[in-house]
Structure formats: structure tokens, C-alpha cells
Amino acid sequence: MYAVIINGSPRVKKYSNTDKIIEKFAAGFREQGGSFDIYEVSDRCQWDKAREAFCDNDNIIIALPLYVECVPGLLMEFLETLPKKDSRTKLSFILQSGFAEGAQLRCGERYLQILAEQLGCEYGGTLVKGDNFSIRFSEGKERDKLTAPYRKMGQIFGQDGNFFASACRKFTSFEVFPLPLKILLIFIFKTVQRRSFEKIARQWGCSKPLDYQAYK
Ligand SMILES: Cc1cc2nc3c(=O)[nH]c(=O)nc-3n(C[C@H](O)[C@H](O)[C@H](O)COP(=O)(O)O)c2cc1C
């Protein structure tokens, strides 16, 4: 199976979490005999080739991060340049985000389903998962651990050609955190996580406390 994969993040490839996710997904897809080409929306020089690939092929995956609860503006601009196709083209999505709860991605997921219809394409489903903030801050084995689950999803897509399998739906994990977990997370954010944010801020040269209010 051949697929065109479009990275819809406005972040350049080197810093894009979506890029690292695509890398693992593509490895799993390749294990099932899949082949693919990847295009980056962040690089405007690739737009013509990406549009051409969209027009000439019938299996398209757009991988994108959730930006302010929906589609990044730059991707939206690219999407507006795409022509309408017919139902011989299948359009599937990998929607990923920073915050972990699946519920906050559902509006974006619905939008993508409508988008596939508006482009005249068959909808191949959306793989939905959050909790990806830290991918680009990690390296080596730690990054591998964070992105590894996408390999299995690539294998499933390589077999089914869509994201409708129950394993893809379960992949989202928590739709909404249960109350005890919320309480635990609040505690972690106020203690361990805060110290880790302070460390990062110091490394980036910040000398003021994280809650410093310059104009108060
Ligand atoms: C401008 C901006 C807006 C974002 N909005 C959301 C959001 O609404 N919900 C969320 O869970 N994550 C949000 N994020 C986090 C990204 O979805 C997350 O870090 C993602 O992995 C980034 O992928 P990328 O590096 O390929 O762009 C936002 C990030 C940025 C930079």
C-alpha cells in the first residue's frame, strides 16, 4: 500500500512533534509492506509538490497537531489550496496534541471528518491522541518510548488502510481524567512538575520566578 503523508504542523521538521510521530508511524507502516512519501506544510517550497501528490494519489494521511483546539492556521491555508476530489481518494488523519484528555480533540476530529467530505474524499478515520508536549524535549530512548505506540498504529493502518479498528479508538486512552487522577495531577503540577519547569526556565536564561507578573 502506498500513502502520501502530509505533516500539517507549522513547526519546522527538526522541532516538530508531529514529525517524530510520523517517523514511528511510518516505521510500522513499512513493516506491513507500506511505502510512502512525506511532505511538510511548514516548508512552503513543498506546497506545490504536496498538492500534486494529493491530486495524483488515492491514499492520503494528514498528520497534525491541535493548535488552540483546532487546525493550525498554516495548514488551513494549505488546505484551502486543495482541489475537490472524488470518493476514490481516501483521506485519513493523525490528530495529536499536548494536553492528554481525548475530549478536547473531539471538536477537531469532527472538523476533519467534515473536511474529508468537503474535499469529496472517503473518510479514513482519525487517530486521536494527546499527551505529546514533551516529545521534542526528549532524545534517544526517552523519545523512542514516547513515540513507540505510533509504530503499532502504523502497522494497523498498513493492514486495514484506515483508523476504524477498535485498537485505534482505544489509542486515545482517557477521554476525561477520573477525579482521583485529576487530584493527583494537580499535586504533581504544584510540586515535581513545577520544579522541572523552573529548571527548564533557568536553562533558557530566565531569572525571574515562573509566576512573576511584570506589570503588577
Ligand atoms: C500555538 C499553539 C497552540 C496549541 N494549542 C493546543 C491546544 O489547544 N490543545 C492542546 O492539547 N495542545 C495544544 N498545543 C500543543 C501542541 O498540540 C503539541 O505540543 C503538539 O505536539 C505540537 O506538535 P508540533 O511540534 O508538530 O507542532 C498548542 C501548541 C501551540 C504552539
The ligand as an SDF file (V2000), in Angstrom:
LIG
                    3D

 31 33  0  0  0  0  0  0  0  0999 V2000
    0.1190   27.8760   19.2930 C   0  0  0  0  0  0  0  0  0  0  0  0
   -0.1040   26.5330   19.9580 C   0  0  0  0  0  0  0  0  0  0  0  0
   -1.3830   26.1720   20.3330 C   0  0  0  0  0  0  0  0  0  0  0  0
   -1.6180   24.9270   20.9560 C   0  0  0  0  0  0  0  0  0  0  0  0
   -2.8850   24.5970   21.3280 N   0  0  0  0  0  0  0  0  0  0  0  0
   -3.1130   23.4030   21.9370 C   0  0  0  0  0  0  0  0  0  0  0  0
   -4.4390   23.0530   22.3680 C   0  0  0  0  0  0  0  0  0  0  0  0
   -5.4000   23.7690   22.1840 O   0  0  0  0  0  0  0  0  0  0  0  0
   -4.5810   21.8600   22.9910 N   0  0  0  0  0  0  0  0  0  0  0  0
   -3.5310   21.0140   23.2280 C   0  0  0  0  0  0  0  0  0  0  0  0
   -3.7270   19.9540   23.7970 O   0  0  0  0  0  0  0  0  0  0  0  0
   -2.2810   21.3180   22.8060 N   0  0  0  0  0  0  0  0  0  0  0  0
   -2.0500   22.4980   22.1880 C   0  0  0  0  0  0  0  0  0  0  0  0
   -0.7750   22.8060   21.7670 N   0  0  0  0  0  0  0  0  0  0  0  0
    0.2950   21.8170   21.9370 C   0  0  0  0  0  0  0  0  0  0  0  0
    0.5710   21.0540   20.6420 C   0  0  0  0  0  0  0  0  0  0  0  0
   -0.6060   20.4770   20.1100 O   0  0  0  0  0  0  0  0  0  0  0  0
    1.5730   19.9210   20.9090 C   0  0  0  0  0  0  0  0  0  0  0  0
    2.7170   20.3990   21.5520 O   0  0  0  0  0  0  0  0  0  0  0  0
    1.9390   19.2110   19.6280 C   0  0  0  0  0  0  0  0  0  0  0  0
    2.6180   18.0250   19.9640 O   0  0  0  0  0  0  0  0  0  0  0  0
    2.8230   20.0900   18.7420 C   0  0  0  0  0  0  0  0  0  0  0  0
    3.1770   19.3980   17.5670 O   0  0  0  0  0  0  0  0  0  0  0  0
    4.2130   20.0500   16.5530 P   0  0  0  0  0  0  0  0  0  0  0  0
    5.5010   20.2060   17.3180 O   0  0  0  0  0  0  0  0  0  0  0  0
    4.3650   19.0730   15.4250 O   0  0  0  0  0  0  0  0  0  0  0  0
    3.6450   21.3540   16.1110 O   0  0  0  0  0  0  0  0  0  0  0  0
   -0.5290   24.0340   21.1790 C   0  0  0  0  0  0  0  0  0  0  0  0
    0.7650   24.4100   20.7820 C   0  0  0  0  0  0  0  0  0  0  0  0
    0.9810   25.6430   20.1870 C   0  0  0  0  0  0  0  0  0  0  0  0
    2.3850   26.0340   19.7790 C   0  0  0  0  0  0  0  0  0  0  0  0
  1  2  1  0
  2  3  1  0
  2 30  2  0
  3  4  2  0
  4  5  1  0
  4 28  1  0
  5  6  2  0
  6  7  1  0
  6 13  1  0
  7  8  2  0
  7  9  1  0
  9 10  1  0
 10 11  2  0
 10 12  1  0
 12 13  2  0
 13 14  1  0
 14 15  1  0
 14 28  1  0
 15 16  1  0
 16 17  1  0
 16 18  1  0
 18 19  1  0
 18 20  1  0
 20 21  1  0
 20 22  1  0
 22 23  1  0
 23 24  1  0
 24 25  2  0
 24 26  1  0
 24 27  1  0
 28 29  2  0
 29 30  1  0
 30 31  1  0
M  END
$$$$
